[in-house]
Amino acid sequence: ELADLKMEQRPLLSDQDPPHKEDTQEEMTQERPYHSSIDVGADSDGTQEQVGQPPKDASSLPADPQPPNKADDPSPSQIMIKKGLGLFFWFFFSAATLILNKMLFSYLSFPYPITLTAIHMVTCTVCALLATMVFKIVPFIKQEGTVIIYQVVPLAVVFCINIVVGNMALKFIHVSFNQIVKST
């Protein structure tokens, strides 16, 4: 009789135990005893939740996310090409901007570095809006007002001061020296 009881008992399942192959789908969905019943605190409705217990309401569980489509993922070589192109264009446009600024200050006698910086900032803003809103090259990310005020604005002000001071210095120094100072 004791041997019959042992045969009828089902083993307790832990999080690590896989379901048995002989279990049918119906048996797998039935409630089973769990190893642990440790109190972890009150739920939002004031009841105690226990570790190892199934959720009270299955509809409250988040839906399974769709697995990412591996066909859409770029290969490592494509990622490296994109990064290399981005680095190349950044370097090219940075050098071109610097040389054009020097030409404006030296050969065309444009005496307004702050005005030139304002033109740069407006142009960058327009290009960023085009890249995010029109061409959707990068996603447009909405931020809360406090995030913008406390995180974005100080960075933008420091960046703008950096450009103004760099343009003011460019009136008096050579492009090569400017590049050396910027790279250190």
C-alpha positions in Angstrom: 0.0 0.0 0.0 2.9 2.4 0.8 4.5 1.5 -2.6 1.2 2.4 -4.4 1.2 5.8 -2.7 4.7 6.5 -3.8 3.8 5.6 -7.4 0.8 8.0 -7.4 2.7 11.0 -5.9 3.9 13.5 -8.5 7.3 15.2 -7.9 7.2 18.8 -6.9 8.3 21.1 -9.7 10.8 23.9 -9.1 11.6 26.7 -11.5 14.5 24.7 -12.8 12.6 21.4 -13.4 11.4 20.9 -17.0 7.9 19.5 -17.5 7.9 15.7 -17.9 7.3 14.5 -21.4 4.4 12.3 -20.4 2.5 15.3 -19.1 -0.3 16.4 -21.3 -1.1 20.0 -21.9 -4.1 19.8 -19.6 -2.0 18.3 -16.8 0.6 21.0 -17.3 -1.9 23.8 -16.8 -3.3 22.4 -13.6 -2.1 23.9 -10.3 0.7 22.0 -8.7 2.3 22.3 -5.3 5.3 24.6 -5.1 8.4 24.2 -2.9 8.3 27.6 -1.2 5.7 29.6 0.6 7.8 32.6 1.9 6.0 35.8 2.5 7.4 38.7 0.4 5.0 41.5 1.2 1.6 42.8 0.4 0.3 43.2 -3.1 -1.4 46.4 -4.3 -4.7 45.0 -3.0 -3.3 44.4 0.5 -3.1 40.6 0.3 0.1 38.7 0.9 1.9 37.3 -2.1 4.1 34.2 -1.6 7.2 33.2 -3.6 6.5 30.2 -5.8 2.7 30.8 -6.0 1.1 31.3 -9.4 -0.3 34.8 -10.1 -3.8 35.3 -8.9 -5.0 36.7 -12.2 -3.4 35.5 -15.4 -4.8 38.4 -17.3 -2.5 40.7 -15.3 0.5 39.1 -16.8 2.2 41.0 -19.6 1.8 39.5 -23.1 4.7 37.6 -24.5 6.8 40.0 -26.6 7.3 39.1 -30.2 10.8 37.6 -30.8 13.0 39.9 -32.9 13.2 39.1 -36.5 16.7 37.9 -37.1 16.5 38.6 -40.8 16.2 42.4 -40.1 19.3 42.4 -37.8 22.4 43.9 -39.5 25.5 41.7 -39.7 28.6 42.7 -37.7 30.3 43.9 -40.9 27.3 46.1 -41.8 27.5 47.6 -38.3 31.2 48.3 -38.6 30.7 49.9 -42.1 28.0 52.2 -40.6 30.3 53.2 -37.7 33.2 53.8 -40.1 31.1 55.9 -42.4 29.8 57.9 -39.4 33.3 58.5 -38.2 34.5 59.5 -41.6 31.6 61.9 -42.2 32.0 63.4 -38.7 35.7 64.0 -39.3 35.2 65.3 -42.9 32.5 67.8 -41.9 34.3 68.9 -38.8 37.4 69.7 -40.8 35.4 71.3 -43.6 33.6 73.5 -41.1 36.8 74.5 -39.4 38.5 75.4 -42.7 35.5 77.3 -44.0 35.3 79.2 -40.7 39.0 80.1 -41.0 38.4 81.3 -44.6 35.6 83.5 -43.4 37.6 85.1 -40.7 40.9 85.4 -42.5 40.3 85.9 -46.2 36.8 87.4 -46.2 37.3 89.4 -42.9 34.0 88.3 -41.3 34.4 89.8 -37.8 31.5 88.2 -36.0 32.3 84.8 -34.5 29.1 84.8 -32.3 26.9 85.4 -35.3 28.7 82.6 -37.1 28.0 80.3 -34.1 24.3 81.3 -34.1 24.2 80.4 -37.8 25.8 77.0 -37.0 23.4 76.3 -34.2 20.3 77.1 -36.4 21.6 75.0 -39.2 22.3 72.1 -36.8 18.8 72.4 -35.4 17.2 72.3 -38.8 19.3 69.3 -39.9 18.5 67.5 -36.7 14.7 68.1 -37.2 15.0 66.9 -40.8 16.9 63.8 -39.7 14.4 62.9 -37.0 11.0 64.1 -38.3 11.3 64.0 -42.1 13.8 61.4 -43.1 13.6 59.4 -39.8 17.3 58.5 -39.9 17.2 58.4 -36.1 14.1 58.2 -33.9 12.7 61.4 -32.4 12.6 61.0 -28.6 10.2 63.2 -26.6 11.6 64.3 -23.2 9.8 65.7 -20.2 10.3 69.5 -19.6 12.4 68.9 -16.4 14.8 66.5 -18.3 15.3 69.2 -21.0 15.8 72.0 -18.5 18.2 70.1 -16.1 20.1 67.9 -18.6 19.9 69.1 -22.2 20.0 72.8 -21.7 23.2 72.9 -19.7 24.9 70.6 -22.2 23.7 72.8 -25.1 24.9 76.0 -23.4 28.4 74.5 -22.7 28.6 73.2 -26.3 27.6 76.6 -27.7 30.2 78.4 -25.5 32.7 75.9 -26.8 31.9 76.7 -30.4 31.9 80.5 -29.8 35.3 80.4 -28.0 36.7 78.1 -30.8 35.5 80.5 -33.5 36.9 83.4 -31.6 40.3 81.7 -31.3 40.2 80.7 -35.0 40.5 84.3 -35.9 44.0 84.4 -34.3 45.4 80.9 -34.7 46.1 78.4 -37.5 43.7 75.6 -38.3 46.4 72.9 -37.6 47.0 74.3 -34.1 43.3 74.4 -33.5 43.0 70.8 -34.5 45.9 69.8 -32.2 44.3 71.6 -29.2 40.9 70.1 -29.9 42.3 66.6 -30.1 44.0 66.8 -26.6 
